[in-house]
């Protein structure tokens, strides 16, 4: 394993753990070098990270706008479905209204027919009663006539 720490070079395999010697190497690290490396690393990645952060913020804002727009569209579709349901209810109501009108007209026609039939039945009943009365009167006349025509014994004087 080859490692370079603050200008020192160690070559050769180590039999010990990778953490061995870290404590020994720390005092040899130059604080200024660490600062410069940190600043270099930050200056190298910071603009990209800031651009990524602003891009993510913009994406988040766009997502919020898209979600709001989507919710509005969903509510419009729900309203459309409600309107379709209302239209279906109105057409169904119209259908049943026409059925009711037909039933009412049919009931009125049946009422007229029954009224005519009752009048006719009353007239027929009156006619039968009149005919029976006439027959009865005719029978009585015939009986009276037969009585008058039957031979009467002559009275002796």
Secondary structure, 3 states (H helix, E strand, C coil): CCEEECCEEECCCCCCCCCCCHHHHHCCCCHHHHHHHHHHHHHHHHHHHHHHHHHHHHHHHHHHHHHHHHHHHHHHHHHHHHHHHHHHHHHHHHHHHHHHHHHHHHHHHHHHHHHHHHHHHHHHHHHHHHHHHHHHHHHHHHHHHHHHHCCCCCCCC
